């Protein structure tokens, strides 16, 4: 879903809005990450906006459900999506604490449920992406 954001969208917003800060998720295309002021995990995006002065103007490149929640959470900021018509991630919103707890309890008891396996190359690149997200 992060592939829906483009450098052209950022350029258009920057031409329309002065003092715009752009922050994106690192899974966006590398050109989009490079054209942004900052990038990072979902937590990093939330934390950076929260720490910014009131009235800061933000364009955010991540799941629009999160962007919409941030608009309501930070009413004293001017927040928008880089692409307001981008598709939202339907599976991200299905994650619930109760399901996470159940999964962790199963692992603790030695039961691996619904395990997903991938080839070694995918593991290597996935771990690099996770490390970069967690480092921000």
N, CA, C and O atoms as a GROMACS GRO file, in nm:
protein
  544
    1UNK      N    1   0.080  -0.120   0.000
    1UNK     CA    2   0.000   0.000   0.000
    1UNK      C    3   0.084   0.126   0.000
    1UNK      O    4   0.037   0.231  -0.044
    2UNK      N    5   0.208   0.118   0.049
    2UNK     CA    6   0.295   0.236   0.053
    2UNK      C    7   0.347   0.274  -0.085
    2UNK      O    8   0.404   0.382  -0.102
    3UNK      N    9   0.328   0.186  -0.182
    3UNK     CA   10   0.376   0.215  -0.317
    3UNK      C   11   0.286   0.316  -0.390
    3UNK      O   12   0.316   0.354  -0.503
    4UNK      N   13   0.179   0.359  -0.328
    4UNK     CA   14   0.084   0.452  -0.390
    4UNK      C   15   0.130   0.598  -0.383
    4UNK      O   16   0.065   0.685  -0.441
    5UNK      N   17   0.238   0.624  -0.314
    5UNK     CA   18   0.284   0.761  -0.297
    5UNK      C   19   0.397   0.792  -0.394
    5UNK      O   20   0.483   0.708  -0.420
    6UNK      N   21   0.395   0.915  -0.449
    6UNK     CA   22   0.492   0.951  -0.552
    6UNK      C   23   0.560   1.084  -0.519
    6UNK      O   24   0.510   1.165  -0.441
    7UNK      N   25   0.675   1.102  -0.581
    7UNK     CA   26   0.749   1.228  -0.568
    7UNK      C   27   0.665   1.342  -0.626
    7UNK      O   28   0.668   1.454  -0.574
    8UNK      N   29   0.592   1.314  -0.732
    8UNK     CA   30   0.508   1.418  -0.794
    8UNK      C   31   0.400   1.466  -0.698
    8UNK      O   32   0.370   1.585  -0.694
    9UNK      N   33   0.341   1.376  -0.622
    9UNK     CA   34   0.240   1.415  -0.524
    9UNK      C   35   0.301   1.507  -0.418
    9UNK      O   36   0.241   1.606  -0.378
   10UNK      N   37   0.421   1.473  -0.373
   10UNK     CA   38   0.490   1.557  -0.275
   10UNK      C   39   0.519   1.694  -0.335
   10UNK      O   40   0.495   1.796  -0.270
   11UNK      N   41   0.570   1.697  -0.457
   11UNK     CA   42   0.603   1.824  -0.522
   11UNK      C   43   0.479   1.912  -0.537
   11UNK      O   44   0.486   2.033  -0.516
   12UNK      N   45   0.367   1.852  -0.574
   12UNK     CA   46   0.243   1.929  -0.589
   12UNK      C   47   0.202   1.990  -0.455
   12UNK      O   48   0.167   2.108  -0.449
   13UNK      N   49   0.204   1.911  -0.350
   13UNK     CA   50   0.167   1.963  -0.218
   13UNK      C   51   0.262   2.073  -0.172
   13UNK      O   52   0.219   2.174  -0.117
   14UNK      N   53   0.391   2.053  -0.195
   14UNK     CA   54   0.489   2.156  -0.154
   14UNK      C   55   0.468   2.287  -0.230
   14UNK      O   56   0.491   2.395  -0.176
   15UNK      N   57   0.424   2.276  -0.356
   15UNK     CA   58   0.400   2.399  -0.435
   15UNK      C   59   0.274   2.472  -0.388
   15UNK      O   60   0.261   2.592  -0.410
   16UNK      N   61   0.182   2.400  -0.324
   16UNK     CA   62   0.056   2.458  -0.280
   16UNK      C   63   0.059   2.505  -0.134
   16UNK      O   64  -0.018   2.594  -0.096
   17UNK      N   65   0.147   2.446  -0.053
   17UNK     CA   66   0.145   2.470   0.092
   17UNK      C   67   0.285   2.508   0.138
   17UNK      O   68   0.379   2.429   0.130
   18UNK      N   69   0.299   2.630   0.188
   18UNK     CA   70   0.430   2.673   0.237
   18UNK      C   71   0.460   2.607   0.372
   18UNK      O   72   0.369   2.573   0.448
   19UNK      N   73   0.586   2.590   0.399
   19UNK     CA   74   0.633   2.533   0.527
   19UNK      C   75   0.581   2.392   0.553
   19UNK      O   76   0.567   2.352   0.669
   20UNK      N   77   0.551   2.317   0.449
   20UNK     CA   78   0.499   2.181   0.464
   20UNK      C   79   0.611   2.086   0.503
   20UNK      O   80   0.718   2.087   0.442
   21UNK      N   81   0.586   2.005   0.604
   21UNK     CA   82   0.676   1.897   0.642
   21UNK      C   83   0.619   1.767   0.587
   21UNK      O   84   0.498   1.743   0.595
   22UNK      N   85   0.704   1.684   0.531
   22UNK     CA   86   0.661   1.557   0.474
   22UNK      C   87   0.731   1.444   0.549
   22UNK      O   88   0.853   1.443   0.562
   23UNK      N   89   0.651   1.350   0.598
   23UNK     CA   90   0.704   1.232   0.666
   23UNK      C   91   0.637   1.110   0.608
   23UNK      O   92   0.516   1.109   0.586
   24UNK      N   93   0.716   1.005   0.583
   24UNK     CA   94   0.663   0.886   0.518
   24UNK      C   95   0.712   0.760   0.588
   24UNK      O   96   0.809   0.761   0.665
   25UNK      N   97   0.643   0.653   0.560
   25UNK     CA   98   0.682   0.522   0.608
   25UNK      C   99   0.796   0.471   0.520
   25UNK      O  100   0.796   0.496   0.400
   26UNK      N  101   0.894   0.400   0.577
   26UNK     CA  102   1.009   0.356   0.498
   26UNK      C  103   0.977   0.254   0.390
   26UNK      O  104   1.062   0.224   0.306
   27UNK      N  105   0.856   0.200   0.390
   27UNK     CA  106   0.818   0.106   0.284
   27UNK      C  107   0.773   0.179   0.157
   27UNK      O  108   0.742   0.114   0.057
   28UNK      N  109   0.769   0.313   0.160
   28UNK     CA  110   0.741   0.390   0.039
   28UNK      C  111   0.857   0.374  -0.058
   28UNK      O  112   0.966   0.336  -0.016
   29UNK      N  113   0.835   0.402  -0.186
   29UNK     CA  114   0.947   0.395  -0.281
   29UNK      C  115   1.063   0.482  -0.234
   29UNK      O  116   1.042   0.587  -0.174
   30UNK      N  117   1.185   0.440  -0.261
   30UNK     CA  118   1.304   0.510  -0.213
   30UNK      C  119   1.304   0.656  -0.257
   30UNK      O  120   1.351   0.742  -0.183
   31UNK      N  121   1.253   0.685  -0.377
   31UNK     CA  122   1.249   0.823  -0.425
   31UNK      C  123   1.158   0.908  -0.338
   31UNK      O  124   1.187   1.026  -0.315
   32UNK      N  125   1.049   0.850  -0.289
   32UNK     CA  126   0.955   0.921  -0.201
   32UNK      C  127   1.021   0.945  -0.065
   32UNK      O  128   1.009   1.053  -0.008
   33UNK      N  129   1.090   0.844  -0.014
   33UNK     CA  130   1.160   0.860   0.114
   33UNK      C  131   1.263   0.971   0.102
   33UNK      O  132   1.275   1.055   0.191
   34UNK      N  133   1.337   0.973  -0.008
   34UNK     CA  134   1.441   1.074  -0.028
   34UNK      C  135   1.382   1.214  -0.045
   34UNK      O  136   1.446   1.312  -0.008
   35UNK      N  137   1.262   1.225  -0.100
   35UNK     CA  138   1.198   1.355  -0.121
   35UNK      C  139   1.131   1.408   0.005
   35UNK      O  140   1.084   1.522   0.009
   36UNK      N  141   1.126   1.326   0.109
   36UNK     CA  142   1.059   1.362   0.233
   36UNK      C  143   1.156   1.430   0.330
   36UNK      O  144   1.278   1.419   0.316
   37UNK      N  145   1.098   1.498   0.427
   37UNK     CA  146   1.180   1.559   0.532
   37UNK      C  147   1.225   1.456   0.634
   37UNK      O  148   1.330   1.469   0.697
   38UNK      N  149   1.143   1.352   0.650
   38UNK     CA  150   1.170   1.252   0.751
   38UNK      C  151   1.097   1.124   0.713
   38UNK      O  152   1.003   1.126   0.633
   39UNK      N  153   1.140   1.013   0.771
   39UNK     CA  154   1.072   0.887   0.749
   39UNK      C  155   1.087   0.801   0.874
   39UNK      O  156   1.177   0.823   0.955
   40UNK      N  157   0.999   0.704   0.888
   40UNK     CA  158   1.010   0.614   1.001
   40UNK      C  159   0.887   0.528   1.019
   40UNK      O  160   0.790   0.536   0.943
   41UNK      N  161   0.894   0.446   1.121
   41UNK     CA  162   0.784   0.355   1.154
   41UNK      C  163   0.658   0.434   1.188
   41UNK      O  164   0.662   0.556   1.201
   42UNK      N  165   0.550   0.364   1.203
   42UNK     CA  166   0.425   0.427   1.243
   42UNK      C  167   0.444   0.505   1.373
   42UNK      O  168   0.399   0.619   1.384
   43UNK      N  169   0.512   0.445   1.470
   43UNK     CA  170   0.537   0.513   1.597
   43UNK      C  171   0.620   0.638   1.576
   43UNK      O  172   0.592   0.742   1.635
   44UNK      N  173   0.722   0.630   1.492
   44UNK     CA  174   0.806   0.748   1.465
   44UNK      C  175   0.724   0.859   1.402
   44UNK      O  176   0.740   0.976   1.438
   45UNK      N  177   0.636   0.824   1.309
   45UNK     CA  178   0.552   0.925   1.245
   45UNK      C  179   0.464   0.994   1.349
   45UNK      O  180   0.457   1.116   1.354
   46UNK      N  181   0.398   0.915   1.433
   46UNK     CA  182   0.311   0.972   1.537
   46UNK      C  183   0.392   1.058   1.633
   46UNK      O  184   0.352   1.170   1.665
   47UNK      N  185   0.505   1.006   1.679
   47UNK     CA  186   0.588   1.079   1.776
   47UNK      C  187   0.640   1.210   1.718
   47UNK      O  188   0.642   1.311   1.788
   48UNK      N  189   0.682   1.209   1.592
   48UNK     CA  190   0.738   1.332   1.533
   48UNK      C  191   0.630   1.439   1.518
   48UNK      O  192   0.655   1.557   1.544
   49UNK      N  193   0.512   1.399   1.475
   49UNK     CA  194   0.403   1.495   1.464
   49UNK      C  195   0.364   1.546   1.602
   49UNK      O  196   0.344   1.667   1.621
   50UNK      N  197   0.353   1.457   1.698
   50UNK     CA  198   0.316   1.496   1.835
   50UNK      C  199   0.415   1.595   1.895
   50UNK      O  200   0.376   1.684   1.970
   51UNK      N  201   0.543   1.580   1.863
   51UNK     CA  202   0.647   1.666   1.921
   51UNK      C  203   0.662   1.799   1.847
   51UNK      O  204   0.735   1.887   1.893
   52UNK      N  205   0.596   1.814   1.734
   52UNK     CA  206   0.611   1.936   1.656
   52UNK      C  207   0.524   2.048   1.714
   52UNK      O  208   0.423   2.021   1.780
   53UNK      N  209   0.563   2.173   1.690
   53UNK     CA  210   0.485   2.286   1.742
   53UNK      C  211   0.343   2.288   1.683
   53UNK      O  212   0.321   2.244   1.570
   54UNK      N  213   0.250   2.341   1.761
   54UNK     CA  214   0.113   2.357   1.711
   54UNK      C  215   0.116   2.436   1.581
   54UNK      O  216   0.195   2.529   1.563
   55UNK      N  217   0.027   2.397   1.490
   55UNK     CA  218   0.017   2.467   1.363
   55UNK      C  219   0.109   2.415   1.255
   55UNK      O  220   0.104   2.460   1.141
   56UNK      N  221   0.195   2.318   1.290
   56UNK     CA  222   0.284   2.260   1.190
   56UNK      C  223   0.200   2.192   1.082
   56UNK      O  224   0.101   2.125   1.111
   57UNK      N  225   0.242   2.209   0.959
   57UNK     CA  226   0.172   2.152   0.844
   57UNK      C  227   0.242   2.023   0.802
   57UNK      O  228   0.363   2.022   0.776
   58UNK      N  229   0.166   1.915   0.798
   58UNK     CA  230   0.221   1.782   0.768
   58UNK      C  231   0.151   1.717   0.650
   58UNK      O  232   0.029   1.723   0.638
   59UNK      N  233   0.229   1.654   0.563
   59UNK     CA  234   0.179   1.560   0.463
   59UNK      C  235   0.241   1.426   0.498
   59UNK      O  236   0.363   1.415   0.512
   60UNK      N  237   0.157   1.325   0.513
   60UNK     CA  238   0.202   1.196   0.564
   60UNK      C  239   0.179   1.087   0.460
   60UNK      O  240   0.072   1.078   0.400
   61UNK      N  241   0.281   1.006   0.440
   61UNK     CA  242   0.273   0.895   0.346
   61UNK      C  243   0.272   0.763   0.418
   61UNK      O  244   0.376   0.699   0.434
   62UNK      N  245   0.155   0.722   0.461
   62UNK     CA  246   0.133   0.590   0.521
   62UNK      C  247  -0.016   0.561   0.512
   62UNK      O  248  -0.089   0.633   0.445
   63UNK      N  249  -0.060   0.457   0.578
   63UNK     CA  250  -0.200   0.416   0.572
   63UNK      C  251  -0.294   0.533   0.605
   63UNK      O  252  -0.278   0.598   0.708
   64UNK      N  253  -0.390   0.557   0.518
   64UNK     CA  254  -0.480   0.671   0.538
   64UNK      C  255  -0.569   0.657   0.661
   64UNK      O  256  -0.617   0.757   0.714
   65UNK      N  257  -0.592   0.536   0.706
   65UNK     CA  258  -0.667   0.520   0.832
   65UNK      C  259  -0.588   0.585   0.947
   65UNK      O  260  -0.646   0.652   1.032
   66UNK      N  261  -0.456   0.565   0.948
   66UNK     CA  262  -0.373   0.628   1.050
   66UNK      C  263  -0.372   0.779   1.032
   66UNK      O  264  -0.384   0.853   1.130
   67UNK      N  265  -0.357   0.825   0.909
   67UNK     CA  266  -0.356   0.970   0.885
   67UNK      C  267  -0.486   1.032   0.935
   67UNK      O  268  -0.483   1.137   0.999
   68UNK      N  269  -0.598   0.969   0.907
   68UNK     CA  270  -0.727   1.023   0.953
   68UNK      C  271  -0.738   1.024   1.105
   68UNK      O  272  -0.794   1.117   1.162
   69UNK      N  273  -0.685   0.921   1.171
   69UNK     CA  274  -0.684   0.921   1.318
   69UNK      C  275  -0.596   1.034   1.371
   69UNK      O  276  -0.630   1.099   1.470
   70UNK      N  277  -0.484   1.057   1.304
   70UNK     CA  278  -0.394   1.164   1.349
   70UNK      C  279  -0.457   1.301   1.330
   70UNK      O  280  -0.434   1.391   1.410
   71UNK      N  281  -0.536   1.318   1.227
   71UNK     CA  282  -0.606   1.446   1.206
   71UNK      C  283  -0.694   1.476   1.327
   71UNK      O  284  -0.701   1.590   1.372
   72UNK      N  285  -0.761   1.374   1.379
   72UNK     CA  286  -0.848   1.392   1.495
   72UNK      C  287  -0.769   1.400   1.626
   72UNK      O  288  -0.809   1.471   1.719
   73UNK      N  289  -0.659   1.328   1.634
   73UNK     CA  290  -0.578   1.327   1.755
   73UNK      C  291  -0.502   1.458   1.775
   73UNK      O  292  -0.481   1.502   1.888
   74UNK      N  293  -0.460   1.519   1.663
   74UNK     CA  294  -0.381   1.641   1.668
   74UNK      C  295  -0.454   1.754   1.596
   74UNK      O  296  -0.410   1.797   1.489
   75UNK      N  297  -0.564   1.803   1.654
   75UNK     CA  298  -0.643   1.906   1.584
   75UNK      C  299  -0.571   2.039   1.570
   75UNK      O  300  -0.613   2.123   1.490
   76UNK      N  301  -0.464   2.062   1.644
   76UNK     CA  302  -0.390   2.188   1.635
   76UNK      C  303  -0.278   2.183   1.531
   76UNK      O  304  -0.197   2.275   1.523
   77UNK      N  305  -0.275   2.076   1.453
   77UNK     CA  306  -0.181   2.063   1.343
   77UNK      C  307  -0.260   2.057   1.212
   77UNK      O  308  -0.377   2.018   1.212
   78UNK      N  309  -0.197   2.094   1.104
   78UNK     CA  310  -0.258   2.082   0.972
   78UNK      C  311  -0.203   1.956   0.908
   78UNK      O  312  -0.092   1.956   0.855
   79UNK      N  313  -0.281   1.848   0.913
   79UNK     CA  314  -0.236   1.715   0.869
   79UNK      C  315  -0.317   1.670   0.749
   79UNK      O  316  -0.439   1.686   0.745
   80UNK      N  317  -0.248   1.613   0.653
   80UNK     CA  318  -0.314   1.557   0.534
   80UNK      C  319  -0.233   1.438   0.487
   80UNK      O  320  -0.118   1.420   0.526
   81UNK      N  321  -0.294   1.357   0.403
   81UNK     CA  322  -0.224   1.248   0.338
   81UNK      C  323  -0.154   1.301   0.214
   81UNK      O  324  -0.201   1.396   0.151
   82UNK      N  325  -0.044   1.240   0.179
   82UNK     CA  326   0.020   1.276   0.052
   82UNK      C  327  -0.075   1.245  -0.063
   82UNK      O  328  -0.078   1.316  -0.163
   83UNK      N  329  -0.152   1.137  -0.048
   83UNK     CA  330  -0.249   1.097  -0.149
   83UNK      C  331  -0.378   1.057  -0.079
   83UNK      O  332  -0.392   0.944  -0.033
   84UNK      N  333  -0.472   1.151  -0.069
   84UNK     CA  334  -0.596   1.127   0.006
   84UNK      C  335  -0.681   1.016  -0.054
   84UNK      O  336  -0.765   0.959   0.016
   85UNK      N  337  -0.660   0.983  -0.181
   85UNK     CA  338  -0.741   0.877  -0.242
   85UNK      C  339  -0.668   0.742  -0.245
   85UNK      O  340  -0.713   0.649  -0.310
   86UNK      N  341  -0.556   0.733  -0.174
   86UNK     CA  342  -0.482   0.607  -0.168
   86UNK      C  343  -0.565   0.501  -0.095
   86UNK      O  344  -0.645   0.533  -0.007
   87UNK      N  345  -0.545   0.378  -0.133
   87UNK     CA  346  -0.614   0.268  -0.068
   87UNK      C  347  -0.559   0.249   0.072
   87UNK      O  348  -0.438   0.260   0.094
   88UNK      N  349  -0.646   0.219   0.166
   88UNK     CA  350  -0.603   0.192   0.303
   88UNK      C  351  -0.571   0.044   0.317
   88UNK      O  352  -0.618  -0.039   0.240
   89UNK      N  353  -0.491   0.014   0.416
   89UNK     CA  354  -0.454  -0.124   0.443
   89UNK      C  355  -0.565  -0.190   0.526
   89UNK      O  356  -0.582  -0.158   0.643
   90UNK      N  357  -0.639  -0.280   0.464
   90UNK     CA  358  -0.753  -0.340   0.535
   90UNK      C  359  -0.709  -0.439   0.642
   90UNK      O  360  -0.781  -0.458   0.740
   91UNK      N  361  -0.593  -0.503   0.625
   91UNK     CA  362  -0.552  -0.602   0.724
   91UNK      C  363  -0.492  -0.537   0.848
   91UNK      O  364  -0.501  -0.593   0.957
   92UNK      N  365  -0.430  -0.419   0.835
   92UNK     CA  366  -0.370  -0.354   0.951
   92UNK      C  367  -0.477  -0.326   1.057
   92UNK      O  368  -0.450  -0.336   1.177
   93UNK      N  369  -0.595  -0.291   1.014
   93UNK     CA  370  -0.701  -0.257   1.109
   93UNK      C  371  -0.766  -0.379   1.173
   93UNK      O  372  -0.852  -0.365   1.259
   94UNK      N  373  -0.724  -0.498   1.132
   94UNK     CA  374  -0.777  -0.619   1.193
   94UNK      C  375  -0.696  -0.666   1.313
   94UNK      O  376  -0.738  -0.757   1.384
   95UNK      N  377  -0.582  -0.604   1.335
   95UNK     CA  378  -0.496  -0.644   1.446
   95UNK      C  379  -0.559  -0.593   1.576
   95UNK      O  380  -0.589  -0.475   1.590
   96UNK      N  381  -0.577  -0.684   1.669
   96UNK     CA  382  -0.637  -0.650   1.798
   96UNK      C  383  -0.546  -0.702   1.909
   96UNK      O  384  -0.480  -0.805   1.892
   97UNK      N  385  -0.544  -0.632   2.021
   97UNK     CA  386  -0.459  -0.674   2.132
   97UNK      C  387  -0.494  -0.815   2.180
   97UNK      O  388  -0.405  -0.892   2.216
   98UNK      N  389  -0.621  -0.848   2.181
   98UNK     CA  390  -0.662  -0.981   2.226
   98UNK      C  391  -0.602  -1.090   2.137
   98UNK      O  392  -0.561  -1.195   2.187
   99UNK      N  393  -0.598  -1.067   2.006
   99UNK     CA  394  -0.540  -1.165   1.914
   99UNK      C  395  -0.389  -1.175   1.933
   99UNK      O  396  -0.332  -1.284   1.928
  100UNK      N  397  -0.324  -1.062   1.955
  100UNK     CA  398  -0.181  -1.062   1.980
  100UNK      C  399  -0.150  -1.138   2.108
  100UNK      O  400  -0.059  -1.221   2.111
  101UNK      N  401  -0.226  -1.112   2.213
  101UNK     CA  402  -0.206  -1.182   2.339
  101UNK      C  403  -0.224  -1.332   2.320
  101UNK      O  404  -0.143  -1.410   2.370
  102UNK      N  405  -0.328  -1.372   2.251
  102UNK     CA  406  -0.354  -1.514   2.226
  102UNK      C  407  -0.237  -1.577   2.151
  102UNK      O  408  -0.194  -1.687   2.186
  103UNK      N  409  -0.185  -1.510   2.050
  103UNK     CA  410  -0.073  -1.561   1.973
  103UNK      C  411   0.051  -1.576   2.060
  103UNK      O  412   0.119  -1.678   2.054
  104UNK      N  413   0.080  -1.473   2.143
  104UNK     CA  414   0.197  -1.480   2.230
  104UNK      C  415   0.183  -1.592   2.334
  104UNK      O  416   0.280  -1.660   2.366
  105UNK      N  417   0.063  -1.610   2.386
  105UNK     CA  418   0.040  -1.718   2.482
  105UNK      C  419   0.061  -1.854   2.417
  105UNK      O  420   0.115  -1.945   2.479
  106UNK      N  421   0.017  -1.868   2.293
  106UNK     CA  422   0.037  -1.994   2.220
  106UNK      C  423   0.186  -2.021   2.199
  106UNK      O  424   0.232  -2.134   2.216
  107UNK      N  425   0.260  -1.919   2.162
  107UNK     CA  426   0.405  -1.934   2.142
  107UNK      C  427   0.472  -1.973   2.274
  107UNK      O  428   0.558  -2.061   2.276
  108UNK      N  429   0.431  -1.908   2.383
  108UNK     CA  430   0.488  -1.938   2.514
  108UNK      C  431   0.465  -2.085   2.553
  108UNK      O  432   0.548  -2.146   2.620
  109UNK      N  433   0.351  -2.141   2.509
  109UNK     CA  434   0.318  -2.280   2.539
  109UNK      C  435   0.380  -2.377   2.439
  109UNK      O  436   0.357  -2.497   2.446
  110UNK      N  437   0.458  -2.324   2.344
  110UNK     CA  438   0.526  -2.409   2.247
  110UNK      C  439   0.445  -2.440   2.123
  110UNK      O  440   0.485  -2.523   2.042
  111UNK      N  441   0.333  -2.376   2.107
  111UNK     CA  442   0.247  -2.398   1.992
  111UNK      C  443   0.269  -2.286   1.888
  111UNK      O  444   0.257  -2.168   1.920
  112UNK      N  445   0.300  -2.326   1.767
  112UNK     CA  446   0.314  -2.228   1.660
  112UNK      C  447   0.192  -2.239   1.571
  112UNK      O  448   0.170  -2.341   1.506
  113UNK      N  449   0.112  -2.135   1.568
  113UNK     CA  450  -0.012  -2.137   1.492
  113UNK      C  451  -0.001  -2.043   1.373
  113UNK      O  452   0.058  -1.935   1.382
  114UNK      N  453  -0.056  -2.083   1.264
  114UNK     CA  454  -0.060  -2.001   1.143
  114UNK      C  455   0.077  -1.943   1.109
  114UNK      O  456   0.088  -1.825   1.074
  115UNK      N  457   0.180  -2.026   1.120
  115UNK     CA  458   0.315  -1.980   1.092
  115UNK      C  459   0.332  -1.957   0.942
  115UNK      O  460   0.288  -2.037   0.860
  116UNK      N  461   0.396  -1.848   0.908
  116UNK     CA  462   0.426  -1.815   0.770
  116UNK      C  463   0.576  -1.829   0.750
  116UNK      O  464   0.654  -1.774   0.828
  117UNK      N  465   0.617  -1.901   0.648
  117UNK     CA  466   0.759  -1.916   0.619
  117UNK      C  467   0.789  -1.856   0.482
  117UNK      O  468   0.706  -1.858   0.392
  118UNK      N  469   0.909  -1.802   0.470
  118UNK     CA  470   0.953  -1.743   0.344
  118UNK      C  471   1.095  -1.790   0.315
  118UNK      O  472   1.163  -1.842   0.403
  119UNK      N  473   1.138  -1.771   0.192
  119UNK     CA  474   1.273  -1.812   0.154
  119UNK      C  475   1.377  -1.724   0.224
  119UNK      O  476   1.344  -1.619   0.279
  120UNK      N  477   1.503  -1.769   0.221
  120UNK     CA  478   1.610  -1.701   0.294
  120UNK      C  479   1.632  -1.557   0.248
  120UNK      O  480   1.655  -1.468   0.330
  121UNK      N  481   1.626  -1.533   0.117
  121UNK     CA  482   1.647  -1.396   0.066
  121UNK      C  483   1.539  -1.302   0.119
  121UNK      O  484   1.569  -1.189   0.158
  122UNK      N  485   1.415  -1.348   0.121
  122UNK     CA  486   1.306  -1.266   0.174
  122UNK      C  487   1.326  -1.240   0.322
  122UNK      O  488   1.301  -1.129   0.370
  123UNK      N  489   1.373  -1.341   0.396
  123UNK     CA  490   1.402  -1.322   0.538
  123UNK      C  491   1.506  -1.213   0.558
  123UNK      O  492   1.488  -1.126   0.644
  124UNK      N  493   1.612  -1.217   0.481
  124UNK     CA  494   1.721  -1.119   0.497
  124UNK      C  495   1.671  -0.978   0.471
  124UNK      O  496   1.695  -0.888   0.551
  125UNK      N  497   1.600  -0.959   0.358
  125UNK     CA  498   1.552  -0.824   0.326
  125UNK      C  499   1.442  -0.778   0.421
  125UNK      O  500   1.434  -0.660   0.454
  126UNK      N  501   1.359  -0.870   0.466
  126UNK     CA  502   1.254  -0.835   0.562
  126UNK      C  503   1.314  -0.791   0.694
  126UNK      O  504   1.268  -0.693   0.754
  127UNK      N  505   1.414  -0.862   0.740
  127UNK     CA  506   1.479  -0.824   0.866
  127UNK      C  507   1.548  -0.688   0.854
  127UNK      O  508   1.548  -0.610   0.949
  128UNK      N  509   1.607  -0.660   0.738
  128UNK     CA  510   1.668  -0.528   0.717
  128UNK      C  511   1.562  -0.419   0.726
  128UNK      O  512   1.584  -0.316   0.790
  129UNK      N  513   1.448  -0.441   0.662
  129UNK     CA  514   1.339  -0.342   0.665
  129UNK      C  515   1.288  -0.323   0.807
  129UNK      O  516   1.266  -0.210   0.850
  130UNK      N  517   1.270  -0.432   0.880
  130UNK     CA  518   1.224  -0.421   1.020
  130UNK      C  519   1.326  -0.348   1.106
  130UNK      O  520   1.290  -0.265   1.189
  131UNK      N  521   1.453  -0.380   1.088
  131UNK     CA  522   1.557  -0.313   1.165
  131UNK      C  523   1.557  -0.163   1.138
  131UNK      O  524   1.571  -0.083   1.230
  132UNK      N  525   1.541  -0.123   1.011
  132UNK     CA  526   1.538   0.019   0.978
  132UNK      C  527   1.416   0.086   1.041
  132UNK      O  528   1.427   0.198   1.093
  133UNK      N  529   1.301   0.019   1.038
  133UNK     CA  530   1.180   0.078   1.098
  133UNK      C  531   1.197   0.094   1.248
  133UNK      O  532   1.161   0.198   1.304
  134UNK      N  533   1.252  -0.007   1.313
  134UNK     CA  534   1.266  -0.001   1.458
  134UNK      C  535   1.376   0.093   1.503
  134UNK      O  536   1.374   0.140   1.617
  135UNK      N  537   1.471   0.122   1.415
  135UNK     CA  538   1.581   0.212   1.449
  135UNK      C  539   1.536   0.358   1.447
  135UNK      O  540   1.600   0.443   1.509
  136UNK      N  541   1.428   0.389   1.378
  136UNK     CA  542   1.383   0.528   1.365
  136UNK      C  543   1.297   0.570   1.479
  136UNK      O  544   1.250   0.684   1.483
   0.00000   0.00000   0.00000
